[in-house]
Amino acid sequence: AIHPEVPGLMQLVICRRRGGARDDLPVLARLLKLQLAPYAELAGTAAGKNPLQTNLRRELADLTNLRDLEARLGPVLDPEPFFGGLLAFLGELVEPDAAVALWRRGDGELGVRAAGVRLPDRKGLEEAFDRLGRLPTRHTPVKPMQNKHFLRFEAAFEFKPCSGAGMAFGEPPFAYQVFLAWKRPEAEGELLARLETLHAQLSPFVARLDRHSTLEGSFLATVRTMVNA
């Protein structure tokens, strides 16, 4: 049974052997209660702040996210459905009010998927890719937006955020960029920690996508060369 005084722990049931001494049971019960009291205080008064519970919940959430990513994005090797699925996943996970994914194909063409914003014309997308792409850096692939980035995001997509973050994948110059924006302030530390974990999980998927795009581009270039010849 669940222990009545210690949330999260099981109750220890002691059975007395037939004919055995009964006097030892109260003493043993008091000793157990003294030993479990610190855990009762930790779990009962601050269950949400228990470091062990918090870490276990975070690890379980990370494993669940990784499983969902593998199911949704594992088989996808085309950038358009890949980033469409990624934005849908991020919408469920961190609930942004706006999300934009920009990527550069092997042939130099710019691709985009977005939710919650109005997309500009091709020139506006190129400017957004260039100006907003400076947000993440090599050493911090996940980085919060600042005032100048808010202005650039608003100018490009007609959406005024109160908080936001950017993620970049690969090596500079980044070919894959994802931007998330909220109309409400977010808990920056916790949010960035979640996004950094997610970035680490996503990196192998994006690397595989990039390799496939590179091979596909090389194949098409070879075919064009042969046709022209």
N, C-alpha and C positions, 0 to 999 in steps of 0.2 A: 504494500500500500504506500501511497505518498505520505511522507512524513508530515504530520500536522503542524509542526512548528518550524520546519526548515523547507521552504519552497525549493524545488529542484532536487531534493534528495529523497531517497526511499527510506521508509520506516523499517527499522530492524526488528524482527519478531523473534523473541527468545522462547523456546519451548523447554519446559522443565522435564528432565528425565523422570520417569515414574520412580518414586521412592527417593529422588534426589533432594538435596537441600534447597529450601525455598528462600532462605535469608540472603543469599548472595544476589538475587535478582534486583532488589531495589538499589543496592550499592552499585551494581553494574549499570543500571539505568541512569543513575545520577552521574556517573563518570562519563557515559556516552553523551549525556545532555551537555555537560561542561565542555566536552571536546567539540560538539557540533554548534555550540552557541555562537562562535565567531562567524561561522558560515551562515547561520540563521540571520544574524545582523546584516551581513553583507548582501545576502540574497533577498531578505525580506524588506529592508529599508531602502535599498538602492538597486533593485533588480535590473533596471535599465542601464545602470552604470557599472555593473559587475564586469571587470576586464575580461574574465574568462568567458562569460556569456557573450559579451560583445565580440570578442575575437572569434568565437565559434560561429556566431551568427554571420559575421563578415566572411569567414572562410566558406561557410555553406552557401551564402549568396554568390560568392565568386565562382564556386564550382557549378552552381545552377546556371549562372550567366554563361559560363564557358560551354556548358552542355547545350544551352539554347543557341549560342552563336554557331556551334558546330552543326546543329540541325538546320538552322536557317541559312547560314552563309557558306558552310563547308563545300557544298557542291557547286556554288555559283562562281563562275570565272569571267563574267562580263561585268564591267564597271557599273553600267546603268542599273541592272537589277541588284547588284551587290550593295551599292550605296543606298538604293531605295529601301532594301531590307534593313540596312544598318540604321537609317534614320527612323524607320518604324520601331526597331528595337530600342533605340535611344529614347524615343517618345514614350515608351512604356517604362523604361528604367529610370530616367531622370526628369521626365515630363517638361521638356523645354517648351516655351511658347513659340519659338522659331528655330529652325535647324537648316543648315545649308552644307552640302558636300560639293566640293569642287575638285576636279582632277584633270590632269593633262595626259592625253593619250600619247602613244608612241609616235603617231604622225603629227603631233603638235596640236591637235584639235582639243578644245576645252570642253569638258563634260560637266554637267551640274544636275543635282537633285536637291529639292528644297521642300520645306513644309512650313506653312504659316507666314510666308513672305511673298512679295511680288518680285518676279525675276526681271532684271533689266535686259537691255538688248545685248548683243554680242560684245560690243565695245565696253559696256558697263560691267559685264562679267569678267572681261580681261583685266579691267582696272581693279575689280574686287579681288580677283585671284592674286594680283600683284601686291596690292596695298594691304589687304588683310592677311596675306600669306606671310607677312613679316612678323605676325604675332607670335607663333611658336618659334622656338630656336632649337638649335642642335642639342643643347643640354637640357632643355625643358620642353619636351614634345607636347606637354599639356600645360597651358598657361591661361590665366584669367585675362579677360579684356579690361582695358583701361579707357579713360575718357576719349582719347583720340580714336580708339578702335570702335567705341560706341558710335561716334560721329560717322566714321567710314561705313560701318554696318548700316546705319540709318540711311546714309546717302545712297548706298548701293541697292538696298532692298526695301526702303521705305518702312522700316520697322525700328522703333526706338526702344532699346533694351535698358533695363536697370542693372543687369548683371549678365555675364556671358563668359564663355571659355572657348578656346580653340585647341584642336588636336592636329598634329601633322605626322605623317608617316614617311619613312624612308630617310634618305640623306638630302641635305640642302643641294640645290633648290628643290623644295618639297613638291612632289607631283600629286600628292593626295592630302587634302585639307578638309577638316570638318569643323564647323562653327555652331555653337549652341548659344541661344540667348533666352533670357527670361525677363518678363516685365516686373518681376518681384526680386528683391534681394535674396541671394542664396547663401547658405552657410559655406563660405569659401573653402575652408580647410577640409571639411568632410566631403564636399562635392569634388574638389580636386583630387583627393585621395581615391574616391570611387572612379573618377575618370582616368587616373594614372593606372589603376589596376586594369580597367577596361582597355586602355591603350596597349598595355603589355599583352593582354589576351588577343587583341585584334591584330597586332603586328604580324604574326605569322600568316594570317588570312590575307592581309593586304600585300605582303611579300609574295605570296603565291599568285595573287591576282596580278601583281606587277610582272612577275616572270612570265605568266601566260600572255599578258598583253605584249611584252617584248618579243616573245617567240612568234606571236601572231603577226606583229608588225614586220618582223624579219621575213616571215614566210610570204606575206603579201608583197613586200618590196622585191623579193626574189621573183615572184610570179610576174610582177609588172615589168621587171627587167627582161625576163624571158620573152614576154609578149611583145615588148618594144623591139627586141632584137629580131 
